[in-house]
Amino acid sequence: MNRPTRYTRKPTGTIFGLMTLLAVALLAGSCSVPDGNGNGNGNANGDRLTVFVASSLTDVIGDLATAWESTGGSGLLEVVGGSNHLAAQLRDGAPADVFLTADAALLKVLTSDRIPIAVLDRFATNHLVAAVPIDDPAGIRGPADLQRTDIILVACVSSVPCGDATFERYGDLPIDSYEPSVRAVVARLALGEADLGIVYATDVAAEPLITAAWEEHPSCPCVTYAAAALTERGRPFLEFLETDQAQEVLATHGFNREAAPWGSS
């Protein structure tokens, strides 16, 4: 059988990136006002906190916002995207109160005027799994299928956390399409545009149109989520993430507080 056409980018990823850039542009136009520290990191969205959110937290951030508001917290204005893309926007001056990232190292490369006021080194962890469309048209059965040349295999580009973890977890794979975020990988699978993809365990739990390709025990390398308060207004949200209420929400969506053991499944 001939190898499927190799793609470097599909429209789903491009649209996702454009939506993130548009959201940031709108924020920059409406939210760049001095905060309580006299810098330009505040927002003009009433009492809402502007939270930059790693794409793999998309399915949980709404429930976290609801729980946060139930404690008396203000509403959240969420900007979702790949962690590295969000960090780049912050370096370019986009306003935000909180940054939830899947790569804590990005907090060290922000500009001097965006140095976090407070950092929560780990509030959740996630691990990778191989996933397929719910109807599994390619008949994927096990790890050996990762090397098949008659299927379309998608994964995150190496510049984002899920891409780096994919290479460390599964090694060098014949990937047909590198996507800008794990949400783009999930979209390709859900739309039937790919036969096999590497996503987070939480994505499989949240998306009914995809399923685990085979049974895999939780195993690292894992992704560790860190949170940074970029303004004083954001500090209480970091404290909230450590509460039992927030941790229960995260656990309901499949996130763990502690990392899984290292090793292969």
C-alpha positions in Angstrom: 0.0 0.0 0.0 1.3 3.5 -0.9 2.3 5.7 2.0 -0.3 8.5 2.6 0.6 12.0 1.6 2.9 13.7 4.2 1.6 16.9 5.6 3.5 19.5 7.5 0.5 21.4 8.7 -3.3 21.0 8.3 -5.9 23.7 8.5 -7.0 22.7 12.0 -3.7 23.7 13.4 -3.5 26.9 11.4 -7.0 28.0 12.5 -6.1 27.2 16.1 -3.0 29.4 15.9 -4.9 32.3 14.2 -7.6 32.1 16.9 -5.0 32.4 19.6 -3.3 35.3 17.9 -6.7 37.1 17.4 -7.6 36.6 21.1 -4.2 38.0 22.2 -4.6 41.0 19.8 -8.0 41.8 21.2 -6.6 41.6 24.7 -3.7 43.9 23.8 -6.2 46.4 22.4 -8.6 46.4 25.3 -6.6 45.3 28.4 -3.2 47.0 28.4 -3.6 49.3 31.4 -1.4 49.9 34.4 -1.9 47.4 37.2 -1.4 48.0 40.9 2.4 47.9 40.4 2.4 50.6 37.9 3.4 48.4 34.9 1.4 47.5 31.8 0.4 44.1 32.9 -3.1 44.9 34.2 -6.4 44.5 32.3 -9.5 46.5 31.5 -12.0 43.6 31.7 -13.7 44.7 34.9 -12.9 42.4 37.7 -12.1 39.4 35.5 -8.6 37.8 35.6 -6.9 37.4 32.3 -5.5 33.8 32.3 -3.2 32.4 29.6 -3.9 28.7 29.5 -1.9 25.8 28.0 -4.0 24.1 25.4 -4.0 20.8 27.2 -5.9 22.4 30.0 -8.7 23.5 27.7 -11.3 21.0 29.0 -10.7 21.7 32.7 -10.3 25.5 32.8 -14.0 26.1 32.6 -14.7 23.9 35.7 -11.8 25.5 37.5 -13.3 28.9 36.7 -16.6 27.8 38.1 -15.0 26.5 41.3 -12.9 29.6 41.6 -16.0 31.9 41.3 -17.8 29.8 43.9 -15.2 30.8 46.4 -15.8 34.5 45.7 -13.2 34.8 42.9 -13.7 37.1 39.9 -14.6 35.7 36.5 -11.8 34.5 34.2 -10.9 35.7 30.7 -9.2 32.7 29.2 -6.7 32.8 26.3 -5.8 29.3 25.3 -2.8 28.2 23.2 0.4 26.3 23.0 2.6 27.1 26.0 5.5 28.4 23.9 3.2 30.6 21.8 1.6 32.1 24.9 5.0 32.8 26.4 6.0 34.5 23.1 2.9 36.7 23.4 3.8 37.6 26.9 7.3 38.6 25.9 5.7 40.8 23.2 3.7 42.6 25.9 0.3 40.9 25.9 -1.5 41.6 29.2 -2.2 38.7 31.6 -2.7 38.2 35.3 -1.9 34.4 35.4 0.0 32.0 33.1 -0.8 28.3 33.3 2.0 26.5 31.4 2.9 23.0 30.5 6.6 24.0 30.5 7.8 25.7 33.6 11.1 26.6 31.9 9.2 29.2 29.8 8.8 31.2 33.0 12.5 31.8 33.0 12.6 33.4 29.5 10.0 36.1 30.0 11.2 39.7 29.7 12.5 41.5 32.7 9.3 43.5 33.1 7.2 40.3 33.1 9.0 38.4 35.9 6.4 36.4 37.8 5.4 37.8 41.2 4.6 34.3 42.4 5.2 30.8 41.0 3.5 27.5 41.7 6.0 24.9 40.5 3.5 22.1 40.1 -0.3 22.0 40.4 -1.0 19.0 38.1 0.7 16.4 35.9 -0.3 14.6 32.7 1.1 11.7 30.7 1.0 10.7 27.0 -1.0 7.9 25.3 -1.4 6.8 21.7 -4.9 7.5 20.4 -7.1 6.7 17.4 -10.4 7.8 16.0 -13.3 6.1 17.7 -13.9 3.8 14.7 -10.2 3.0 14.3 -10.3 2.7 10.5 -6.7 1.7 10.2 -7.0 -1.3 12.7 -4.4 -0.1 15.1 -3.5 -2.9 17.6 -0.3 -2.1 19.5 3.0 -0.2 19.8 4.4 -1.8 16.6 1.8 0.2 14.7 3.7 3.4 15.5 6.2 2.4 12.8 3.6 1.6 10.1 4.1 3.4 6.8 0.6 3.0 5.5 -1.1 5.2 8.1 -1.2 8.9 8.9 0.5 9.5 12.3 0.2 13.0 13.9 2.0 14.5 16.9 2.9 17.8 18.4 5.8 19.8 17.0 9.0 19.5 19.1 8.9 23.1 20.2 5.9 22.5 22.5 5.8 20.4 25.7 3.7 17.5 24.2 6.2 17.3 21.2 9.3 17.1 23.4 7.6 14.5 25.6 6.5 12.4 22.6 10.0 12.1 21.4 11.3 11.2 24.8 8.5 8.7 25.4 8.2 7.0 22.0 11.5 7.8 20.3 11.9 8.7 16.6 8.6 8.1 14.8 7.6 8.4 11.1 5.3 11.3 11.9 3.3 12.6 9.0 2.1 15.9 10.5 3.5 18.0 13.2 0.8 20.1 14.9 1.3 23.3 16.9 -0.6 22.0 20.0 -2.1 18.8 21.4 -5.5 20.3 20.7 -4.7 20.3 17.0 -3.7 16.6 17.3 -6.9 15.8 19.0 -8.8 17.7 16.3 -7.1 15.7 13.5 -8.1 12.4 15.1 -11.6 13.5 15.9 -12.2 14.7 12.3 -10.8 11.4 10.9 -7.9 13.2 9.3 -5.4 10.9 11.0 -5.2 7.3 11.9 -3.0 7.5 15.0 -1.8 10.3 17.2 0.0 11.0 20.5 -2.0 13.0 23.0 -2.5 13.3 26.7 -4.5 10.8 28.7 -6.8 13.6 29.7 -7.6 14.3 26.0 -8.8 10.7 25.5 -11.0 11.1 28.6 -12.5 14.3 27.4 -13.0 13.7 23.6 -15.7 11.1 22.8 -14.6 10.9 19.2 -11.2 9.4 20.0 -10.1 6.4 22.2 -6.9 4.9 23.5 -5.1 2.9 20.8 -4.1 0.2 23.2 -3.8 -0.2 27.0 -0.9 1.8 28.4 -0.1 2.1 32.0 0.6 5.6 33.2 4.3 6.3 32.6 6.6 9.3 32.4 8.0 11.3 30.8 5.2 13.4 32.1 4.1 17.0 31.6 4.1 19.1 34.8 1.9 22.2 34.9 3.2 25.3 36.6 1.4 28.5 37.3 2.7 32.0 37.5 1.1 35.2 38.9 2.1 38.1 36.7 0.2 40.7 38.7 -0.9 40.9 42.3 -4.4 40.2 41.2 -3.3 36.8 40.0 -1.7 35.7 43.2 -4.9 34.4 44.9 -5.7 32.2 41.9 -2.4 30.4 42.5 -3.4 29.8 46.1 -6.7 28.5 44.9 -5.0 25.9 42.6 -3.5 24.3 45.7 -6.9 23.9 47.5 -8.7 20.5 47.8 -11.5 22.0 45.7 -9.3 22.8 42.7 -7.4 19.5 43.0 -10.7 17.6 43.0 -11.7 19.3 39.7 -8.3 18.5 38.2 -8.6 14.9 39.3 -12.1 14.6 37.8 -10.6 15.5 34.4 -7.8 12.9 34.8 -5.0 15.1 36.0 -2.7 13.9 38.8 -0.9 16.0 41.4 2.1 13.6 41.4 3.9 12.4 38.4 3.6 8.8 37.2 6.5 6.4 37.5 9.1 6.4 34.8 9.4 3.6 32.3 7.7 2.0 29.4 4.2 0.6 29.4 
